[in-house]
Amino acid sequence: MNDQDTGLRARLVAAGVELVTGEGVHALTLREIARQAGVSHGAPRRYFATHVELLSAIARHGFDELAAALAHADDTAGTGPRERLAALARAYLDYAAAAPGMFELMFRHDLLEGSGIGLRQTSLPLFGTFTRLVAEVRPPSGAESAAVAGALWANLHGLAQLRAWGSLQLATGSDDIEPLLRAALTAHLGPEAR
């Protein structure tokens, strides 16, 4: 692939990132991405074999952003595993609130399946970090750590989605996610040691 091809691929992905950020997943048609990138509507097919491959490249951008946000949170958190998990959980929820369209795309496996892009290679290390920290907070067997980390992640993802849909405000009377985050951490990790 020459520099021009690489540049156009990057432009198409950047156009998709801009669309999903501004308008949401529904805006990510090939025609609209091409229009946003300033190319013919057939151009994306020359650089991405399928629409799913282009969507996956856009989602990879989101996973890279999320990984950077989580790494920053981990670097600035305390040294204890529970403190680190709380910081990672906050960063996850903050990313979901700041980039709801991208966040939705990243976890829409129904849209991304079969892309061949290897998004699992990007997302599984993030989950691995959660699992290792859960094991440090609650030293169980290895399989149990993964189950607890999965339940915590599902809880966080649910909080993110319910907040995005406005349901948390309706149910709790507040947009403050912090009490819910503390409750989720306690539910999955046990009470904090005093």
WOSULDA-V753077 format. One record per residue. N is the residue number from 1. PSI is psi in whole degrees, -180 to 180 (NA if undefined). D_LAST is the distance of its C-alpha to the last C-alpha in Angstrom with 1 decimal. Layout:
BEGIN
n=N psi=PSI d_last=D_LAST
n=N psi=PSI d_last=D_LAST
END
This chain:
BEGIN
n=1 psi=129 d_last=58.1
n=2 psi=175 d_last=59.4
n=3 psi=-37 d_last=57.7
n=4 psi=-44 d_last=59.2
n=5 psi=-44 d_last=57.8
n=6 psi=-41 d_last=54.4
n=7 psi=-40 d_last=54.5
n=8 psi=-40 d_last=55.6
n=9 psi=-47 d_last=52.9
n=10 psi=-39 d_last=50.3
n=11 psi=-41 d_last=52.0
n=12 psi=-43 d_last=51.8
n=13 psi=-46 d_last=48.1
n=14 psi=-39 d_last=47.5
n=15 psi=-41 d_last=49.6
n=16 psi=-41 d_last=47.5
n=17 psi=-45 d_last=44.2
n=18 psi=-42 d_last=45.7
n=19 psi=-49 d_last=46.9
n=20 psi=-33 d_last=43.8
n=21 psi=-43 d_last=41.8
n=22 psi=-34 d_last=44.2
n=23 psi=-16 d_last=45.6
n=24 psi=177 d_last=43.5
n=25 psi=-37 d_last=44.3
n=26 psi=-21 d_last=47.4
n=27 psi=-6 d_last=49.1
n=28 psi=56 d_last=49.0
n=29 psi=155 d_last=52.6
n=30 psi=-44 d_last=54.6
n=31 psi=-44 d_last=57.1
n=32 psi=-38 d_last=54.6
n=33 psi=-43 d_last=52.8
n=34 psi=-45 d_last=56.3
n=35 psi=-46 d_last=57.3
n=36 psi=-35 d_last=54.1
n=37 psi=-10 d_last=54.8
n=38 psi=32 d_last=58.5
n=39 psi=171 d_last=60.0
n=40 psi=156 d_last=62.2
n=41 psi=-16 d_last=60.6
n=42 psi=-12 d_last=61.6
n=43 psi=-41 d_last=60.0
n=44 psi=-33 d_last=56.5
n=45 psi=-21 d_last=58.3
n=46 psi=-23 d_last=59.7
n=47 psi=-18 d_last=56.3
n=48 psi=124 d_last=54.2
n=49 psi=-34 d_last=55.7
n=50 psi=164 d_last=54.0
n=51 psi=-39 d_last=52.2
n=52 psi=-39 d_last=49.2
n=53 psi=-41 d_last=49.3
n=54 psi=-45 d_last=49.3
n=55 psi=-39 d_last=46.4
n=56 psi=-37 d_last=44.4
n=57 psi=-37 d_last=45.1
n=58 psi=-45 d_last=43.9
n=59 psi=-38 d_last=40.7
n=60 psi=-39 d_last=40.2
n=61 psi=-44 d_last=40.1
n=62 psi=-43 d_last=37.3
n=63 psi=-36 d_last=35.3
n=64 psi=-41 d_last=35.9
n=65 psi=-45 d_last=34.6
n=66 psi=-43 d_last=31.5
n=67 psi=-41 d_last=31.0
n=68 psi=-41 d_last=31.4
n=69 psi=-41 d_last=28.9
n=70 psi=-39 d_last=26.3
n=71 psi=-42 d_last=27.1
n=72 psi=-44 d_last=26.8
n=73 psi=-42 d_last=23.4
n=74 psi=-39 d_last=22.2
n=75 psi=-30 d_last=23.8
n=76 psi=-2 d_last=22.2
n=77 psi=171 d_last=18.6
n=78 psi=-176 d_last=15.9
n=79 psi=-18 d_last=16.2
n=80 psi=148 d_last=13.3
n=81 psi=-35 d_last=14.8
n=82 psi=-42 d_last=12.6
n=83 psi=-42 d_last=13.4
n=84 psi=-43 d_last=16.9
n=85 psi=-42 d_last=17.2
n=86 psi=-42 d_last=16.2
n=87 psi=-42 d_last=18.8
n=88 psi=-41 d_last=21.3
n=89 psi=-44 d_last=21.0
n=90 psi=-44 d_last=21.6
n=91 psi=-40 d_last=24.5
n=92 psi=-48 d_last=25.9
n=93 psi=-39 d_last=25.8
n=94 psi=-43 d_last=27.3
n=95 psi=-44 d_last=30.0
n=96 psi=-40 d_last=30.9
n=97 psi=-35 d_last=31.3
n=98 psi=-28 d_last=33.2
n=99 psi=63 d_last=35.6
n=100 psi=-37 d_last=35.9
n=101 psi=-46 d_last=39.4
n=102 psi=-43 d_last=38.4
n=103 psi=-43 d_last=35.2
n=104 psi=-48 d_last=37.4
n=105 psi=-44 d_last=39.9
n=106 psi=-31 d_last=37.5
n=107 psi=14 d_last=36.4
n=108 psi=74 d_last=39.9
n=109 psi=-23 d_last=40.8
n=110 psi=-29 d_last=43.8
n=111 psi=-25 d_last=45.2
n=112 psi=-12 d_last=44.2
n=113 psi=137 d_last=44.9
n=114 psi=17 d_last=47.6
n=115 psi=-25 d_last=47.6
n=116 psi=5 d_last=47.5
n=117 psi=-21 d_last=45.4
n=118 psi=45 d_last=42.4
n=119 psi=-28 d_last=39.6
n=120 psi=-31 d_last=37.5
n=121 psi=-26 d_last=37.7
n=122 psi=-41 d_last=36.0
n=123 psi=-33 d_last=33.4
n=124 psi=-38 d_last=32.4
n=125 psi=-32 d_last=30.8
n=126 psi=-45 d_last=28.5
n=127 psi=-36 d_last=27.5
n=128 psi=-38 d_last=27.2
n=129 psi=-46 d_last=24.6
n=130 psi=-46 d_last=22.4
n=131 psi=-44 d_last=23.1
n=132 psi=-42 d_last=22.2
n=133 psi=-38 d_last=18.8
n=134 psi=-43 d_last=18.1
n=135 psi=-32 d_last=19.2
n=136 psi=-36 d_last=16.8
n=137 psi=-44 d_last=13.7
n=138 psi=84 d_last=15.3
n=139 psi=90 d_last=17.9
n=140 psi=-166 d_last=20.7
n=141 psi=161 d_last=24.5
n=142 psi=-44 d_last=26.0
n=143 psi=-37 d_last=27.5
n=144 psi=-37 d_last=24.4
n=145 psi=-43 d_last=22.6
n=146 psi=-39 d_last=25.6
n=147 psi=-44 d_last=25.6
n=148 psi=-44 d_last=21.9
n=149 psi=-40 d_last=22.6
n=150 psi=-41 d_last=25.9
n=151 psi=-41 d_last=24.3
n=152 psi=-46 d_last=21.8
n=153 psi=-44 d_last=24.7
n=154 psi=-39 d_last=26.9
n=155 psi=-46 d_last=24.4
n=156 psi=-44 d_last=24.2
n=157 psi=-41 d_last=28.0
n=158 psi=-43 d_last=28.5
n=159 psi=-43 d_last=26.5
n=160 psi=-46 d_last=28.6
n=161 psi=-46 d_last=31.8
n=162 psi=-37 d_last=31.2
n=163 psi=-43 d_last=30.4
n=164 psi=-36 d_last=33.6
n=165 psi=-6 d_last=35.6
n=166 psi=4 d_last=34.4
n=167 psi=-32 d_last=33.1
n=168 psi=-42 d_last=29.5
n=169 psi=-43 d_last=31.0
n=170 psi=-43 d_last=33.2
n=171 psi=-41 d_last=30.6
n=172 psi=-15 d_last=27.7
n=173 psi=10 d_last=29.8
n=174 psi=151 d_last=27.9
n=175 psi=-2 d_last=28.1
n=176 psi=113 d_last=24.5
n=177 psi=-17 d_last=22.9
n=178 psi=-47 d_last=19.4
n=179 psi=-35 d_last=18.2
n=180 psi=-38 d_last=20.0
n=181 psi=-46 d_last=18.5
n=182 psi=-41 d_last=14.9
n=183 psi=-40 d_last=16.2
n=184 psi=-44 d_last=18.0
n=185 psi=-42 d_last=15.1
n=186 psi=-42 d_last=13.1
n=187 psi=-38 d_last=16.5
n=188 psi=-26 d_last=17.2
n=189 psi=-10 d_last=14.1
n=190 psi=171 d_last=12.0
n=191 psi=152 d_last=8.9
n=192 psi=141 d_last=6.2
n=193 psi=140 d_last=3.8
n=194 psi=NA d_last=0.0
END
